[in-house]
Amino acid sequence: MKNIYKSMFCVLVAFSSVTFASEKLPSSSDIRELKQSYDNRTGKVGDLIAYIPTKKPCLNVLSKNKHVEFCFIDSTAEDLGKSDKAGFFITLSSIANESVSFEYHTMWYSKRCSYFTFEEQPTCEQPYTN
């Protein structure tokens, strides 16, 4: 009987963490791109979610109880929130337990970037030409 209660408790805890993250997500029609961490060894879905909304295409990262949004990736001049009209954008490459990898594209160059949940800002490599 105790095992049944333990199992029910574990299911409730897992469901509540998924529900918490989904409450912060916009609807699927308002998301341009979304990735969630996944462990290939265990087959378990992780707590880290990254997405790019359609209306304000900034990098959004959900990690447990934390939600961060980055509209300025590598400079203060290029606002991703207005990027559709300006010709630059980001695409999600991959996601791990504590990091999000993405590419930052402009008309003249691209950069590979990453964000680690234990750091405050994303970091980018040297640009390469398209």
C-alpha positions in Angstrom: 0.0 0.0 0.0 2.9 2.4 0.8 4.4 1.7 -2.6 1.1 2.8 -4.3 1.2 6.1 -2.4 4.8 6.7 -3.2 4.1 6.0 -6.9 1.1 8.4 -6.9 3.2 11.1 -5.2 6.0 10.7 -7.8 3.5 11.0 -10.6 1.9 14.1 -9.1 5.3 15.7 -8.6 6.4 15.0 -12.2 3.0 16.2 -13.6 3.2 19.4 -11.6 6.6 20.3 -12.9 5.4 19.8 -16.5 2.3 21.8 -15.8 4.4 24.7 -14.3 6.5 24.9 -17.4 3.6 24.7 -19.8 1.8 27.6 -18.0 4.7 29.9 -18.9 4.7 28.8 -22.6 2.7 30.6 -25.2 0.3 28.6 -27.3 1.8 26.5 -30.1 0.6 28.9 -32.8 2.6 31.7 -31.1 5.9 29.7 -31.0 8.4 29.8 -33.9 10.7 27.1 -32.5 10.8 25.1 -29.3 13.3 22.5 -27.9 13.3 20.6 -24.6 16.3 18.8 -23.0 16.2 15.0 -23.3 18.6 12.4 -22.0 19.4 9.7 -24.6 20.8 7.3 -22.0 17.8 7.2 -19.7 15.0 8.4 -22.1 13.9 11.0 -19.7 12.7 14.5 -20.6 14.6 17.2 -18.8 13.6 20.5 -17.1 15.2 22.9 -19.6 13.0 24.3 -22.4 14.1 26.9 -24.9 11.7 28.6 -27.4 11.4 31.5 -29.8 8.0 33.2 -30.0 6.7 34.5 -33.3 5.6 38.0 -32.2 8.8 38.9 -30.3 11.5 36.5 -31.6 13.8 36.6 -28.6 15.5 33.6 -27.0 13.4 32.4 -24.0 14.7 29.8 -21.6 12.6 28.0 -18.9 14.6 26.2 -16.3 12.6 24.7 -13.3 11.2 27.9 -11.7 13.2 30.4 -13.7 12.2 32.1 -17.0 14.8 34.4 -18.8 14.4 36.2 -22.1 17.3 37.5 -24.2 16.6 40.1 -26.9 20.1 41.5 -27.1 22.5 38.6 -27.7 25.8 40.1 -28.7 25.3 43.8 -28.8 23.0 46.5 -27.6 22.2 47.7 -31.1 20.5 44.6 -32.5 17.2 44.0 -30.7 15.8 40.5 -31.6 12.4 41.7 -30.6 12.4 43.8 -33.8 14.6 41.4 -35.9 11.9 40.4 -38.4 12.0 43.9 -39.9 15.8 44.3 -39.6 17.1 41.1 -41.3 18.6 39.2 -38.4 17.4 36.2 -36.4 18.3 33.2 -34.2 17.7 29.5 -34.6 17.9 26.9 -31.9 20.6 24.2 -32.6 20.5 21.9 -29.5 19.7 21.8 -25.9 21.3 19.8 -23.0 20.6 19.6 -19.2 22.2 23.0 -18.5 22.8 24.7 -21.9 21.1 25.9 -25.0 23.0 26.2 -28.3 21.8 28.5 -31.0 22.9 30.4 -34.1 22.6 34.1 -34.5 22.2 35.2 -38.2 22.5 38.6 -39.8 22.7 39.4 -43.6 26.5 39.6 -43.4 27.6 37.0 -40.9 26.5 34.3 -38.5 27.7 33.3 -35.0 27.4 30.1 -33.0 26.2 31.0 -29.4 25.4 29.2 -26.2 23.7 30.0 -23.0 24.4 28.1 -19.8 21.8 28.3 -17.0 24.5 29.1 -14.4 25.6 32.2 -16.4 23.9 35.5 -16.8 24.3 36.1 -20.5 24.8 34.0 -23.7 28.2 33.9 -25.2 29.1 33.7 -28.9 32.0 32.5 -30.9 33.7 34.6 -33.6 31.5 35.4 -36.6 31.7 33.5 -39.8 30.5 34.7 -43.2 27.3 33.3 -44.8 
